[in-house]
């Protein structure tokens, strides 16, 4: 039982000491590059959504016009 407690404390201490070695600290330039990438992805997605909405609206308008024409006949 004492060995398990010692192993737990030892492992926790080792992980605490080793954690900074694996931490990512690429600095502000990395953060700015990541932000620029996300903004570009957002702009592209917004254009894609806007384009899809226009197509859907045109299709709906055409369908509505056809139904109105059929109903009028």
Beta strands, then each sheet from edge to edge (+ up, - down):
end
